[in-house]
Amino acid sequence: MTITRRPLRLSLVAAAATTLFAVATACGSPSPDARSAADDAEPSAIEAPDGSDGSDASDAGGSAAAPADVTTSTAGKATCGGEGIDTSASVTSAHDLLVDAPADTVWKTLTDVETWADWQSAVTSIERLDSGPLAKGSQFRWTTPVPESDISAADTLHITSTVRQIDPGHCVLWEGPAVGDTLTIDKGTHLWTVTETEDGTLVHTEESWDAEVLESLEGDDAEAAAQMLGGGLVSWLDDLRTTAEAAR
C-alpha cells in the first residue's frame, strides 16, 4: 500500500500494520529488508487459480510468530479475475490456513463485511456503501484504531475499500485508502482465495504495501514493516477461522 508520510516514518509503519487488519494484527521471521525472501520460507501447497506455482512471484513479507498451522506462502502466487496484489511493492506478505468449516461458511464470514466489527477487535465500525452480495465495484467504509505509542499519537483510520475483482465463493480482491488525522495510507491491495479440500477449507491471503517511504526503510524499520504486515494477515486469518468454525 502507498503510504503518505506526515511526519514520522515509523509511526506510519506502525499504523499501517494496525490497519491491516485486523489487520494489523497478526506470523514468522522477518527478513533483513522490507521484501523478506519467501525462498527461505516453506511455501504452502495451494496453487494459484491460474495453475501456476508462483515461482516467478515476488518475495513474501516477513511476519511475527504465527500459530504453527499458519503457513507463510509466496506473495503473487494467486490471482482473482486475472488480477492480484502488486508484487513489485516495497512490502508484500502471504499466508495460508486450513479451516475446519465448509467453504461456503468461510466465504460468507469473510464477505459479510457488515459483521466484521462483531468478530474482529481491530474493526470499530463498518458500513456498506451499497447493498446486496459483494460484487465488482462494491464499496464499504470502516474504521480501525491506531494505538498511542512512544512514536505516534493515538489515531483512527477511516478506510474506504472497493472490490476490484470477485469470483463468488472462490476469491475476492479489494483495495483502497485509509485516512486519519496524523497519517494517510493511499492504497493497499488485499487478495483472498477460498478452496475446499478433503481436509477442510484452505484460505490463502496476501497483501501489498507500495510506498516510497517504505522503500527507504532500513534495518529495524524495514523488519518492523514486514513483520507488521505479516502479523496483520495472520491475526485476520485466526479470527476468521474461529468465527467460521463456530458457525459450522
Backbone bond lengths (Angstrom), bond angles and torsions (degrees), N, CA, C in turn:
res aa  C-N    CA-C-N  psi(-1)  N-CA   C-N-CA  omega(-1)  CA-C   N-CA-C  phi
1 M - - - 1.427 - - 1.493 108.60 -
2 T 1.316 115.67 151.76 1.441 120.04 -178.81 1.509 108.72 -90.85
3 I 1.301 116.36 128.93 1.454 120.15 -176.45 1.522 109.86 -114.28
4 T 1.320 117.10 125.75 1.446 121.74 175.04 1.515 108.39 -89.65
5 R 1.303 116.52 119.67 1.465 119.57 -173.48 1.514 111.42 -84.05
6 R 1.344 114.69 133.98 1.445 120.04 172.49 1.480 111.13 -136.03
7 P 0.962 166.39 34.74 1.429 116.75 57.48 1.498 113.48 -123.69
8 L 1.389 118.83 -27.25 1.456 119.80 -172.65 1.511 112.29 -100.44
9 R 1.316 115.71 127.44 1.452 122.08 -178.72 1.518 111.84 -57.74
10 L 1.319 116.64 -49.93 1.459 119.15 -176.39 1.519 112.29 -68.25
11 S 1.323 117.63 -32.70 1.460 118.58 179.70 1.513 109.90 -64.34
12 L 1.314 117.73 -34.44 1.456 121.06 178.25 1.511 111.09 -68.63
13 V 1.316 115.39 -43.03 1.457 118.43 179.01 1.520 110.46 -61.58
14 A 1.323 116.51 -43.89 1.457 120.13 179.97 1.514 110.65 -63.32
15 A 1.319 116.80 -40.19 1.457 119.92 -178.92 1.512 110.55 -69.68
16 A 1.294 116.18 -42.04 1.455 119.01 -179.87 1.509 109.85 -59.49
17 A 1.322 115.37 -38.18 1.451 118.80 178.47 1.502 111.67 -63.18
18 T 1.312 116.28 -43.61 1.455 118.58 -179.16 1.513 109.84 -61.41
19 T 1.310 116.09 -39.78 1.442 120.53 179.95 1.491 111.04 -61.58
20 L 1.238 114.81 -41.83 1.426 116.14 -171.05 1.477 112.43 -99.11
21 F 0.960 108.08 73.44 1.380 164.76 62.85 1.444 103.93 121.44
22 A 0.538 107.03 123.81 1.338 144.69 90.94 1.087 102.12 -163.17
23 V 2.005 42.92 4.18 1.391 130.76 151.93 1.386 110.77 27.34
24 A 0.740 141.74 135.33 1.291 147.60 -89.72 1.421 112.28 -30.84
25 T 1.233 108.20 122.44 1.318 126.34 -137.32 1.353 110.46 162.38
26 A 0.745 161.87 -51.41 1.430 138.27 -170.19 1.458 132.12 -144.95
27 C 3.673 164.84 113.98 1.394 129.65 116.67 1.536 116.94 173.77
28 G 1.395 165.95 137.61 1.391 170.69 119.81 1.494 113.32 105.01
29 S 1.252 121.81 -168.21 1.457 123.12 -173.99 1.504 110.55 -87.09
30 P 1.340 118.38 129.26 1.446 120.15 177.21 1.519 110.40 -74.31
31 S 1.344 116.04 153.26 1.455 119.94 177.81 1.516 109.62 -89.51
32 P 1.337 117.43 173.35 1.454 120.10 -177.53 1.514 112.99 -65.21
33 D 1.328 119.62 -21.70 1.446 119.26 177.06 1.509 109.66 -128.40
34 A 1.343 115.56 176.27 1.455 119.94 -171.88 1.512 112.64 -65.37
35 R 1.321 118.64 -22.15 1.450 119.89 173.99 1.507 107.89 -98.39
36 S 1.305 119.88 80.07 1.446 120.94 -177.36 1.509 109.49 -69.45
37 A 1.319 116.60 138.79 1.456 120.81 -170.11 1.504 112.85 -76.54
38 A 1.310 114.87 124.59 1.456 119.58 177.44 1.516 110.78 -75.90
39 D 1.322 117.25 -11.91 1.463 119.16 178.13 1.527 110.76 -61.22
40 D 1.343 116.21 -28.50 1.450 120.03 -178.79 1.512 112.71 -87.39
41 A 1.348 115.90 -4.94 1.467 119.60 -178.79 1.510 109.69 -104.61
42 E 1.314 115.97 152.56 1.451 121.66 177.55 1.515 108.88 -78.89
43 P 1.348 120.90 111.86 1.448 120.97 -178.50 1.513 110.77 -72.54
44 S 1.319 115.53 155.63 1.458 118.94 178.32 1.516 109.55 -81.94
45 A 1.325 115.53 171.79 1.459 119.98 -177.10 1.512 112.67 -84.60
46 I 1.338 118.32 -6.10 1.451 119.42 -177.04 1.516 110.70 -63.78
47 E 1.298 116.47 139.55 1.451 122.03 179.88 1.506 109.54 -104.30
48 A 1.313 116.96 144.51 1.448 119.69 178.24 1.518 109.71 -62.80
49 P 1.340 117.34 151.37 1.452 120.08 -179.11 1.524 113.42 -57.79
50 D 1.360 117.16 -25.46 1.453 118.68 -179.65 1.528 111.71 -86.29
51 G 1.331 116.85 4.18 1.456 120.63 176.24 1.509 114.52 89.91
52 S 1.349 117.81 -5.19 1.456 119.68 -179.58 1.518 110.57 -78.54
53 D 1.343 115.98 163.48 1.461 119.32 -180.00 1.514 112.17 -100.74
54 G 1.353 116.54 3.49 1.452 120.08 176.86 1.521 113.52 76.43
55 S 1.341 118.29 14.76 1.454 120.23 -175.47 1.516 112.81 -66.01
56 D 1.358 117.76 -21.85 1.449 120.78 -179.98 1.519 111.73 -99.50
57 A 1.317 117.13 6.48 1.459 121.04 -175.28 1.521 110.63 -77.50
58 S 1.351 114.87 161.65 1.461 119.30 177.54 1.515 109.92 -72.60
59 D 1.319 115.27 167.13 1.456 120.59 -175.56 1.515 112.28 -71.37
60 A 1.307 115.49 150.83 1.461 120.21 178.78 1.511 109.99 -84.88
61 G 1.335 114.89 150.22 1.452 119.92 179.89 1.507 111.85 -72.65
62 G 1.308 116.25 157.19 1.453 121.50 177.41 1.510 110.77 -74.28
63 S 1.315 116.29 172.06 1.442 119.56 -177.85 1.510 110.91 -159.16
64 A 1.325 116.22 165.39 1.449 121.08 -178.18 1.515 110.85 -89.30
65 A 1.304 119.16 172.95 1.453 122.66 -172.38 1.516 112.16 -51.76
66 A 1.315 116.06 121.59 1.451 121.68 -175.40 1.512 110.91 -108.93
67 P 1.343 116.92 160.44 1.457 119.13 170.81 1.522 108.95 -54.90
68 A 1.322 116.57 147.49 1.461 120.46 -174.07 1.521 112.80 -59.37
69 D 1.339 117.42 -26.06 1.453 119.39 -176.33 1.519 113.24 -91.34
70 V 1.323 118.13 2.06 1.462 120.78 172.52 1.519 107.63 -91.07
71 T 1.321 116.57 125.84 1.451 121.40 -175.98 1.521 110.78 -105.06
72 T 1.330 116.51 129.40 1.455 120.29 172.53 1.517 108.45 -72.12
73 S 1.310 116.55 129.18 1.452 121.73 -174.47 1.526 110.13 -114.97
74 T 1.333 116.18 -164.35 1.456 122.32 -178.61 1.520 110.09 -110.19
75 A 1.314 117.05 117.43 1.457 120.46 178.41 1.517 109.91 -64.92
76 G 1.318 115.87 135.67 1.453 121.06 179.93 1.505 113.38 96.12
77 K 1.335 119.04 0.94 1.460 121.36 -177.19 1.516 112.41 -80.88
78 A 1.329 118.21 -17.26 1.457 121.29 -175.91 1.525 110.10 -124.30
79 T 1.327 114.66 156.60 1.454 121.20 176.05 1.516 109.03 -139.80
80 C 1.316 115.53 168.03 1.463 121.67 174.33 1.520 106.92 -138.12
81 G 1.325 116.28 119.62 1.454 119.85 -176.89 1.512 112.41 61.14
82 G 1.335 116.45 29.54 1.456 120.65 179.47 1.518 114.44 82.69
83 E 1.334 117.72 2.26 1.461 120.94 -179.10 1.523 110.24 -121.64
84 G 1.322 115.31 155.83 1.448 120.08 179.08 1.510 111.18 -149.65
85 I 1.320 117.07 -165.64 1.450 121.44 178.05 1.524 109.74 -72.69
86 D 1.303 116.29 173.92 1.460 121.68 177.55 1.527 108.83 -85.58
87 T 1.322 116.33 100.41 1.463 119.60 -176.19 1.521 113.18 -73.28
88 S 1.337 117.58 -10.31 1.463 120.26 176.23 1.520 111.77 -94.00
89 A 1.320 116.43 4.44 1.465 120.76 -177.49 1.518 111.77 -64.97
90 S 1.324 115.43 159.90 1.460 121.10 -179.11 1.519 111.88 -61.95
91 V 1.324 116.86 -37.90 1.457 121.48 -179.33 1.521 109.00 -133.12
92 T 1.318 116.50 127.74 1.458 121.98 173.66 1.523 108.54 -134.44
93 S 1.324 116.32 155.51 1.456 119.81 177.64 1.517 108.48 -154.98
94 A 1.326 116.65 149.21 1.464 121.24 -177.97 1.517 109.75 -149.64
95 H 1.339 116.28 142.32 1.461 121.49 -176.95 1.529 110.75 -149.00
96 D 1.343 115.52 155.79 1.455 122.98 178.75 1.522 109.81 -126.81
97 L 1.337 115.50 150.32 1.454 120.78 176.33 1.519 109.31 -150.60
98 L 1.331 116.52 134.31 1.455 121.43 176.25 1.525 108.35 -89.96
99 V 1.331 116.45 125.15 1.455 122.47 -177.04 1.527 109.61 -110.22
100 D 1.313 116.84 132.38 1.464 122.12 -178.51 1.530 109.47 -85.84
101 A 1.320 114.61 66.75 1.464 121.46 179.33 1.528 107.33 -159.18
102 P 1.343 117.85 154.92 1.468 120.46 179.15 1.523 111.52 -61.33
103 A 1.314 116.04 150.40 1.467 120.83 -178.44 1.525 112.02 -59.32
104 D 1.350 117.02 -36.67 1.456 118.08 -178.64 1.527 111.51 -68.49
105 T 1.334 117.21 -31.14 1.462 120.73 177.14 1.526 110.55 -69.34
106 V 1.336 116.24 -43.13 1.458 120.88 177.67 1.525 109.96 -62.06
107 W 1.318 116.24 -45.17 1.463 121.07 -178.61 1.529 111.19 -61.98
108 K 1.321 116.83 -45.48 1.458 120.12 -179.11 1.525 110.67 -63.82
109 T 1.330 117.02 -41.26 1.458 120.62 179.10 1.522 110.90 -60.93
110 L 1.323 116.12 -44.79 1.462 121.68 -177.24 1.521 112.60 -68.49
111 T 1.335 117.20 -42.44 1.462 120.43 -171.13 1.522 114.41 -96.23
112 D 1.331 117.46 -5.71 1.456 119.54 172.42 1.529 106.43 -82.77
113 V 1.327 115.09 73.15 1.458 120.57 -167.52 1.524 112.78 -62.67
114 E 1.319 117.25 -26.54 1.466 119.58 -178.57 1.531 113.16 -65.40
115 T 1.341 116.85 -14.33 1.473 120.28 178.25 1.524 112.76 -98.01
116 W 1.313 118.54 1.12 1.462 120.75 -175.56 1.525 112.90 -53.03
117 A 1.317 116.67 -42.00 1.465 119.63 -177.34 1.527 111.96 -64.80
118 D 1.343 117.42 -18.00 1.463 121.09 179.27 1.526 112.42 -75.49
119 W 1.336 116.99 -27.55 1.456 118.36 -175.12 1.533 114.43 -128.20
120 Q 1.326 117.49 0.17 1.460 120.66 175.12 1.526 108.97 -119.48
121 S 1.303 116.46 114.74 1.465 120.28 -176.45 1.521 112.40 -65.50
122 A 1.328 118.04 -24.17 1.458 120.47 -178.49 1.527 112.99 -85.65
123 V 1.323 117.53 0.22 1.466 120.92 176.41 1.522 107.57 -106.05
124 T 1.331 116.73 114.07 1.464 120.51 -176.32 1.517 113.09 -96.13
125 S 1.332 117.50 -21.63 1.463 121.01 173.94 1.512 108.88 -158.16
126 I 1.329 116.16 153.80 1.463 121.06 -178.63 1.517 109.05 -154.65
127 E 1.325 117.40 138.10 1.455 121.07 175.24 1.522 109.98 -146.13
128 R 1.328 115.73 139.65 1.456 120.75 172.70 1.517 108.26 -78.43
129 L 1.317 116.47 142.50 1.455 121.35 176.83 1.520 110.98 -99.43
130 D 1.351 115.68 4.06 1.457 122.08 175.03 1.521 106.16 -147.85
131 S 1.300 118.40 -167.26 1.467 120.01 -177.65 1.525 110.65 -133.40
132 G 1.343 114.85 169.17 1.458 120.67 178.87 1.513 112.22 85.18
133 P 1.340 116.55 178.89 1.468 120.65 178.35 1.527 110.42 -58.83
134 L 1.333 116.51 150.81 1.458 119.72 176.72 1.518 109.95 -56.31
135 A 1.322 116.09 137.54 1.455 122.96 178.96 1.518 108.13 -143.23
136 K 1.314 116.72 168.60 1.455 120.23 177.95 1.522 108.70 -58.04
137 G 1.320 115.98 127.32 1.455 120.79 -177.87 1.513 114.22 95.17
138 S 1.338 118.36 -11.79 1.466 120.74 177.35 1.524 109.69 -59.94
139 Q 1.338 115.85 146.93 1.454 120.66 179.95 1.519 110.56 -131.58
140 F 1.316 115.18 148.87 1.456 121.02 174.13 1.521 108.82 -145.02
141 R 1.331 115.09 145.72 1.464 121.47 -177.63 1.518 108.55 -116.87
142 W 1.315 116.50 133.46 1.458 120.00 -177.06 1.516 110.76 -148.19
143 T 1.322 114.99 167.52 1.465 120.09 -178.26 1.520 110.52 -127.99
144 T 1.321 115.10 151.31 1.457 121.32 176.78 1.522 108.33 -145.62
145 P 1.327 118.19 139.06 1.467 120.47 -176.97 1.521 112.90 -81.00
146 V 1.309 115.57 148.77 1.460 122.54 170.42 1.522 105.95 -110.93
147 P 1.319 118.69 110.48 1.472 120.76 -176.32 1.521 112.43 -64.35
148 E 1.310 115.68 150.88 1.463 120.65 174.18 1.526 108.91 -67.11
149 S 1.320 115.88 142.39 1.458 121.18 177.93 1.517 108.63 -144.04
150 D 1.325 116.35 179.32 1.461 120.44 179.93 1.523 111.59 -64.37
151 I 1.337 117.12 -20.89 1.462 119.93 -175.66 1.522 112.79 -117.68
152 S 1.326 118.11 2.50 1.454 119.68 -177.00 1.522 110.67 -151.93
153 A 1.334 116.02 136.72 1.455 120.45 174.00 1.518 109.24 -73.94
154 A 1.318 116.59 156.02 1.461 120.60 175.74 1.526 109.14 -62.00
155 D 1.304 117.09 144.51 1.457 121.39 -177.53 1.523 108.19 -152.12
156 T 1.304 116.41 169.17 1.464 122.62 173.24 1.514 108.18 -129.20
157 L 1.306 116.44 127.44 1.460 121.11 177.89 1.519 109.72 -93.38
158 H 1.320 115.79 133.26 1.463 123.41 176.40 1.526 106.79 -106.01
159 I 1.317 116.21 114.97 1.464 122.41 -169.87 1.526 110.13 -113.87
160 T 1.311 116.62 132.68 1.460 121.38 173.48 1.525 107.62 -116.33
161 S 1.324 116.43 113.60 1.466 121.88 -177.35 1.519 110.10 -105.18
162 T 1.322 115.47 138.51 1.467 122.06 178.66 1.525 108.86 -121.45
163 V 1.327 116.82 129.57 1.464 121.22 177.80 1.523 108.60 -73.86
164 R 1.333 115.55 120.43 1.462 120.78 -178.56 1.517 111.91 -92.47
165 Q 1.333 116.26 -36.89 1.463 121.59 177.35 1.520 108.11 -146.86
166 I 1.334 116.48 148.09 1.459 119.95 175.61 1.520 109.67 -155.23
167 D 1.318 115.87 138.38 1.460 124.51 170.98 1.518 104.50 -124.68
168 P 1.344 117.40 96.80 1.464 120.91 -171.25 1.527 113.39 -48.56
169 G 1.328 115.32 129.23 1.453 121.44 -179.89 1.507 114.12 87.69
170 H 1.322 117.34 -10.51 1.462 120.03 -173.49 1.530 114.20 -126.26
171 C 1.323 118.61 -47.41 1.462 119.06 -176.27 1.523 111.18 -157.91
172 V 1.328 115.00 155.92 1.459 121.30 176.20 1.525 108.59 -150.80
173 L 1.333 115.49 142.62 1.458 122.48 179.80 1.525 107.48 -131.23
174 W 1.353 116.34 122.48 1.450 118.05 177.08 1.519 110.03 -130.98
175 E 1.336 115.51 162.94 1.459 119.93 178.78 1.521 108.86 -154.11
176 G 1.332 115.45 163.19 1.448 118.43 177.31 1.511 113.76 166.18
177 P 1.333 116.30 171.63 1.461 122.80 -178.82 1.520 112.59 -90.18
178 A 1.335 115.48 161.13 1.458 122.58 173.52 1.527 107.24 -131.69
179 V 1.327 116.27 129.60 1.462 120.36 -173.55 1.524 110.11 -125.46
180 G 1.323 116.44 128.24 1.458 122.26 176.02 1.511 110.29 -127.58
181 D 1.323 116.79 -176.95 1.459 120.69 179.55 1.515 112.40 -73.00
182 T 1.327 117.06 -31.51 1.464 120.07 -175.43 1.518 113.83 -116.50
183 L 1.315 117.66 -2.78 1.464 120.00 179.29 1.519 110.65 -155.43
184 T 1.308 115.04 156.55 1.456 121.77 176.95 1.520 109.34 -136.84
185 I 1.324 116.70 132.80 1.461 122.79 174.24 1.529 105.78 -107.86
186 D 1.327 117.31 113.37 1.455 120.43 -173.20 1.522 113.26 -70.17
187 K 1.322 116.85 -42.68 1.470 118.44 -178.41 1.517 111.85 -160.83
188 G 1.323 114.86 133.82 1.454 121.86 170.04 1.517 107.09 -129.97
189 T 1.316 117.90 144.12 1.465 122.09 -178.58 1.521 109.23 -119.80
190 H 1.336 116.60 127.72 1.464 121.67 -172.11 1.531 109.87 -131.17
191 L 1.322 115.95 126.86 1.465 123.39 -178.58 1.520 110.63 -116.86
192 W 1.333 116.30 138.99 1.460 123.18 173.49 1.526 109.24 -128.39
193 T 1.344 117.32 138.93 1.456 121.33 168.59 1.522 108.70 -128.22
194 V 1.320 116.26 144.85 1.464 123.42 -178.10 1.522 107.59 -126.25
195 T 1.331 117.50 120.02 1.466 121.95 -175.61 1.523 110.17 -129.89
196 E 1.315 117.33 121.51 1.469 121.23 178.82 1.523 109.45 -79.09
197 T 1.331 116.82 132.16 1.463 122.46 178.63 1.527 108.73 -128.52
198 E 1.327 116.33 175.49 1.465 120.26 178.50 1.525 111.94 -65.59
199 D 1.322 116.45 -23.75 1.460 121.06 -176.03 1.526 113.88 -98.55
200 G 1.304 117.18 -4.37 1.459 120.76 -177.29 1.512 109.68 143.20
201 T 1.318 116.28 -161.13 1.456 121.05 -179.43 1.524 109.74 -104.75
202 L 1.324 116.10 121.08 1.458 121.42 179.66 1.522 108.74 -88.66
203 V 1.321 115.52 118.88 1.462 121.44 179.51 1.524 108.54 -106.76
204 H 1.310 115.77 125.32 1.464 122.12 177.75 1.526 107.89 -116.34
205 T 1.320 116.39 133.17 1.465 119.99 176.30 1.515 110.08 -137.49
206 E 1.322 115.83 144.60 1.453 120.76 177.09 1.525 109.47 -149.90
207 E 1.317 114.63 154.43 1.461 119.28 -175.52 1.521 110.38 -148.73
208 S 1.322 115.51 153.21 1.465 120.40 176.83 1.515 110.72 -128.00
209 W 1.336 114.38 142.51 1.455 122.84 170.26 1.523 105.65 -117.69
210 D 1.322 117.38 121.38 1.455 121.29 -179.50 1.519 107.68 -118.43
211 A 1.336 117.06 113.37 1.459 119.91 -176.92 1.520 110.78 -157.96
212 E 1.313 115.36 137.36 1.455 120.11 177.92 1.519 111.02 -60.04
213 V 1.346 116.56 -37.38 1.458 119.30 -179.11 1.523 111.29 -64.80
214 L 1.344 117.18 -33.19 1.457 120.05 178.06 1.520 111.04 -71.27
215 E 1.333 116.66 -34.65 1.462 119.78 179.64 1.519 111.57 -63.35
216 S 1.331 116.02 -24.82 1.459 119.71 -177.90 1.528 113.12 -86.85
217 L 1.337 116.66 -7.48 1.462 119.21 -178.25 1.525 111.63 -69.97
218 E 1.308 115.67 144.81 1.456 121.32 178.30 1.517 109.63 -138.16
219 G 1.327 116.10 160.38 1.456 121.81 172.68 1.512 113.60 56.52
220 D 1.344 115.66 -129.74 1.457 120.91 -176.00 1.524 112.20 -60.90
221 D 1.349 117.49 -34.58 1.453 120.48 179.71 1.528 110.90 -64.80
222 A 1.321 116.59 -43.00 1.457 120.93 179.48 1.528 110.61 -64.86
223 E 1.327 115.76 -42.09 1.459 119.73 178.44 1.519 110.69 -62.88
224 A 1.324 116.74 -40.09 1.465 120.91 -179.32 1.523 111.12 -63.76
225 A 1.325 117.22 -40.93 1.462 120.91 -179.77 1.526 111.10 -62.83
226 A 1.343 116.30 -48.06 1.456 120.79 -179.86 1.523 111.03 -64.98
227 Q 1.320 116.18 -40.28 1.457 121.50 -177.98 1.528 110.76 -66.73
228 M 1.311 116.29 -40.13 1.449 120.27 -178.25 1.514 112.29 -67.81
229 L 1.330 117.26 -43.07 1.461 119.31 179.08 1.520 110.22 -62.03
230 G 1.325 116.68 -47.88 1.459 119.66 177.87 1.510 111.85 -60.26
231 G 1.326 116.30 -40.03 1.451 120.14 179.59 1.513 112.30 -62.38
232 G 1.322 117.54 -40.30 1.454 120.84 178.73 1.511 112.38 -62.13
233 L 1.320 116.45 -43.23 1.464 120.35 -179.12 1.527 111.55 -64.67
234 V 1.312 116.64 -40.90 1.454 120.07 -178.52 1.528 111.47 -66.94
235 S 1.322 116.30 -41.12 1.460 119.78 178.91 1.525 110.78 -61.23
236 W 1.340 115.10 -42.08 1.457 118.72 179.60 1.528 110.78 -64.14
237 L 1.327 116.57 -43.95 1.459 120.57 177.47 1.529 111.25 -57.96
238 D 1.317 116.27 -44.22 1.465 120.19 -177.53 1.527 111.05 -65.62
239 D 1.330 117.18 -41.97 1.465 120.35 176.85 1.524 111.30 -64.79
240 L 1.334 116.05 -39.09 1.459 120.64 178.93 1.524 110.29 -63.11
241 R 1.318 116.62 -44.29 1.458 120.63 179.16 1.532 110.75 -60.59
242 T 1.320 117.01 -49.50 1.461 120.98 -178.86 1.510 111.45 -56.31
243 T 1.321 116.39 -44.88 1.464 120.96 -176.95 1.525 111.94 -70.95
244 A 1.334 117.39 -44.21 1.462 120.65 -178.48 1.534 111.60 -67.60
245 E 1.326 116.65 -40.17 1.468 119.21 -179.82 1.527 111.16 -68.39
246 A 1.317 117.49 -32.63 1.456 120.56 177.51 1.523 111.90 -70.73
247 A 1.329 116.13 -23.38 1.459 121.42 -176.62 1.527 112.69 -94.31
248 R 1.340 117.82 2.80 1.468 121.08 -177.44 1.524 110.95 -55.85
